[in-house]
Amino acid sequence: MTLDPRGPGAPFESLIDAPPGSGDALPPEFEAIYGGTWSIPPAGDRPYVYINFATSRDGRVSFSVPGHAGGGDVTGFDAHDRWLMGLLRARADAILMGDNTLRTEPGHLWTPDHIFPGDKEAFAELHNLEKRRSPTLLVFLSLKGDLPHDAAVFGADVDVVIATTRLGAETARNLKPTAAKVEVLELGDDVVDIVRLMTMLRSDYGIERLLCEGGPRVYGSLLAAGQVDDEFITLCPIMIGDSPDGPHCPSLIEGVRFAPGRAPQSHIASLRWSDNHLFLRSRYAF
């Protein structure tokens, strides 16, 4: 198998790179574009979990404007960010999102080639080379189970898990997917038990690597439960702000608050640059 990724037009410029840890490194063809390595440690009782977000300089992740609520509007649809998203998806067995992420982008399919079609073949070859789950499992976190029935993902040939509450399970089981295979997991009365979800994904579905693409409440829940390993953040050269006069523009995490001395801390693993965008990877140790 020959890997021949084209990349986003120019390699990332590496500014900081900590010594690589143990685990599966990037193939050299992808290292040449990414500007370094990203080693993935083996899974334990739960999957290795990594997060991907784009934020404005003031830490906002969405304009919260209809038609402009996705991350692309934050990055300016930057090619390097989109290529990196494709890479992160290609190395995953499963992708986790909240139901609002699905409402915001109902036409999205969460595949590497959907976000960066120019390297469709290379991403598929990397996915197969690393022996990732195929098709990649899509996991939606939903308290009420009220996912949009007409979302494109339910008309695709993919496997979907809906992790929800007791009441949400009743609603979710009424979904009528036209092609997707959907399973509903009832994991709590009022909130979803995140630790149990991670354990089940590892033991029942064989998930070794899990990518979370949002939203902020899902990320907050994962952090509060100590279930995050790596964080990929694209720092974009814009300000968004927030105002009580309009829809709330969410920050990187929402729905949780950490006390002094108990806030999760990470250390910088790498920092890359391209066209005024900074690409930061940090690692947590809970």
C-alpha positions in Angstrom: 0.0 0.0 0.0 1.4 3.4 -1.0 0.5 6.5 0.9 0.6 9.7 -1.2 -1.2 12.5 0.6 -1.3 15.8 -1.2 -1.9 18.0 1.8 -3.4 21.5 2.0 -0.9 23.1 -0.4 2.0 23.7 2.0 3.3 21.8 5.1 2.5 23.0 8.5 5.3 25.0 10.1 6.3 23.5 13.5 7.0 26.0 16.3 7.0 23.6 19.3 7.3 19.9 19.4 7.7 17.9 22.6 9.5 14.6 22.3 7.1 12.0 20.8 5.6 9.6 23.3 5.2 5.8 22.9 2.5 4.5 20.6 1.6 4.5 16.9 3.4 7.3 15.1 2.2 9.0 11.9 3.6 7.4 8.7 6.4 9.6 7.3 4.3 10.7 4.3 1.9 12.3 6.7 4.6 13.6 9.0 6.1 15.5 6.1 2.8 17.5 5.8 2.0 17.8 9.5 5.5 18.9 10.3 6.1 16.3 12.9 4.6 13.3 14.6 1.6 12.5 16.7 1.9 9.3 18.5 -1.3 7.6 19.7 -0.9 5.5 22.9 -2.6 2.1 23.2 -6.1 2.0 24.6 -6.8 0.8 28.1 -10.2 0.2 29.8 -11.5 3.1 27.7 -10.6 4.5 24.3 -7.9 7.0 23.7 -10.0 10.2 23.5 -9.0 13.3 21.5 -10.9 16.5 21.0 -10.9 18.8 17.9 -12.2 22.4 18.0 -11.6 25.7 16.3 -11.8 28.8 18.5 -11.7 32.6 17.9 -9.0 34.5 19.8 -11.6 35.2 22.5 -12.4 31.5 22.9 -15.7 31.3 21.1 -16.5 28.3 18.9 -19.6 29.5 17.0 -21.2 32.7 15.7 -24.6 31.2 16.6 -26.1 32.6 13.5 -28.4 30.4 11.3 -26.4 29.3 8.4 -23.1 30.3 10.0 -23.0 28.3 13.2 -20.4 25.8 12.2 -16.7 25.7 12.8 -15.9 26.6 9.2 -17.1 30.1 9.7 -14.7 30.4 12.7 -11.7 29.2 10.7 -12.7 30.9 7.5 -12.8 27.4 5.9 -9.0 27.3 6.3 -7.4 24.5 4.2 -4.9 23.4 6.8 -7.6 23.2 9.4 -9.8 21.1 7.1 -6.9 18.8 6.2 -6.1 18.3 9.9 -9.7 17.4 10.6 -9.5 14.8 7.8 -6.3 13.3 9.5 -8.0 13.2 12.9 -11.0 11.4 11.5 -8.8 9.0 9.5 -7.1 7.8 12.7 -10.3 7.3 14.7 -12.5 4.2 15.3 -15.4 6.4 16.4 -16.5 10.0 16.4 -18.5 11.5 19.2 -20.8 14.6 18.9 -23.7 16.2 20.7 -27.1 16.3 19.1 -26.8 20.1 18.6 -23.8 19.6 16.4 -26.0 17.4 14.2 -28.7 20.1 14.1 -26.2 22.7 13.2 -24.8 20.7 10.3 -27.5 18.2 9.2 -25.9 17.6 5.8 -22.5 16.6 7.2 -21.3 13.0 7.1 -18.2 13.1 9.4 -15.8 11.3 7.1 -12.3 12.5 6.2 -13.1 13.0 2.5 -16.3 15.0 3.3 -14.1 17.6 5.0 -11.1 17.3 2.7 -11.9 15.4 -0.5 -8.5 16.0 -2.1 -6.9 13.4 0.0 -9.8 10.9 0.0 -7.6 7.9 -1.1 -4.7 8.7 1.2 -6.9 9.1 4.3 -8.7 5.8 3.4 -5.3 4.0 3.0 -4.1 5.4 6.4 -7.3 4.3 8.1 -6.8 0.7 6.7 -3.1 0.7 7.4 -3.7 1.5 11.1 -6.5 -1.1 11.1 -9.2 1.2 12.3 -12.9 0.3 12.5 -14.7 0.4 9.2 -17.1 2.0 8.9 -16.2 4.5 11.6 -18.8 4.4 14.4 -20.7 7.7 14.9 -21.8 8.3 18.5 -24.4 11.0 19.3 -24.8 12.2 22.9 -28.4 13.4 23.5 -30.3 14.0 26.7 -33.7 14.1 25.1 -33.0 11.8 22.1 -34.6 14.3 19.7 -32.2 14.1 16.8 -33.2 15.5 13.4 -34.8 12.6 11.5 -33.8 14.0 8.1 -30.1 14.4 8.9 -27.9 13.1 6.0 -26.1 10.6 8.3 -29.3 8.6 8.8 -29.5 8.0 5.1 -25.9 6.8 4.8 -24.5 3.3 5.2 -23.0 3.9 8.6 -23.2 2.6 12.1 -24.7 5.0 14.7 -24.9 4.8 18.5 -27.2 7.2 20.3 -26.2 7.6 24.0 -29.1 9.1 25.9 -31.2 9.0 29.1 -34.2 6.9 30.1 -36.7 9.4 28.6 -34.5 10.2 25.7 -34.3 6.5 24.8 -38.0 6.4 24.1 -37.8 9.3 21.7 -34.6 8.0 20.0 -36.1 4.6 19.3 -38.7 6.3 17.2 -36.1 7.3 14.7 -36.7 5.8 11.2 -33.2 5.7 9.5 -33.4 4.9 5.8 -29.9 3.3 5.6 -27.9 3.8 8.8 -27.8 1.1 11.5 -28.8 2.7 14.7 -28.5 1.5 18.3 -29.8 3.3 21.4 -28.0 3.2 24.7 -29.9 4.2 27.8 -27.2 5.4 30.2 -28.9 7.3 33.0 -32.1 8.9 34.3 -31.3 12.6 33.8 -27.8 12.7 32.5 -25.7 10.3 30.4 -23.0 8.4 32.4 -19.9 9.4 30.4 -17.6 7.0 32.1 -19.9 4.1 31.5 -20.3 5.2 27.8 -16.5 5.2 27.3 -16.2 1.8 29.0 -19.0 0.3 26.8 -17.5 1.7 23.6 -14.2 0.0 24.5 -15.6 -3.4 25.7 -18.8 -3.8 23.5 -17.8 -2.0 20.3 -14.0 -2.5 20.3 -13.3 1.2 20.0 -9.6 2.0 20.7 -9.6 5.6 19.4 -12.4 8.1 19.8 -12.5 11.6 18.3 -14.9 14.2 19.8 -15.9 17.0 17.5 -18.2 18.9 19.9 -20.1 20.6 21.1 -18.9 22.5 24.1 -21.2 20.7 26.5 -20.0 17.4 25.4 -16.4 18.5 25.8 -17.2 19.8 29.2 -18.8 16.5 30.3 -15.8 14.6 29.1 -13.4 16.9 31.0 -15.5 16.7 34.1 -15.4 12.9 33.9 -11.6 12.8 33.3 -12.0 11.1 29.9 -9.8 13.3 27.7 -6.3 12.5 26.5 -5.4 14.9 23.7 -6.9 18.3 22.7 -6.4 19.7 19.2 -7.3 23.4 19.0 -7.2 25.6 15.9 -6.7 29.2 17.2 -8.2 31.5 14.5 -7.3 35.2 13.9 -10.8 36.6 14.6 -12.9 37.8 17.5 -16.5 36.8 17.9 -17.6 38.2 21.3 -21.0 37.6 23.0 -23.9 39.8 24.0 -27.1 39.4 26.1 -29.0 40.9 23.2 -28.5 38.0 20.9 -28.0 34.2 20.8 -25.2 33.0 23.1 -21.9 32.4 21.4 -20.5 29.4 23.2 -17.0 29.1 24.5 -14.8 26.0 24.3 -16.5 24.2 27.2 -20.0 24.9 28.5 -22.2 23.4 31.2 -19.5 22.7 33.8 -17.5 24.9 36.2 -14.2 23.8 37.9 -13.1 25.0 41.3 -9.7 26.5 41.9 -7.2 23.8 42.4 -9.4 21.2 40.7 -9.4 22.5 37.2 -8.1 20.1 34.5 -4.6 21.0 33.3 -2.8 20.0 30.2 0.7 20.4 28.9 1.6 21.5 25.4 2.6 18.7 23.0 3.0 20.7 19.8 2.3 24.1 18.2 2.1 24.6 14.5 1.4 27.6 12.3 -0.1 28.4 8.9 -1.5 31.6 7.5 -2.2 33.3 10.9 -3.8 30.1 12.3 -2.2 28.4 15.2 -2.6 24.6 15.7 -2.2 23.6 19.3 -2.1 20.0 20.6 -2.2 19.5 24.4 -2.2 16.4 26.5 -4.1 15.8 29.7 -3.1 13.6 32.6 -6.0 12.9 35.0 
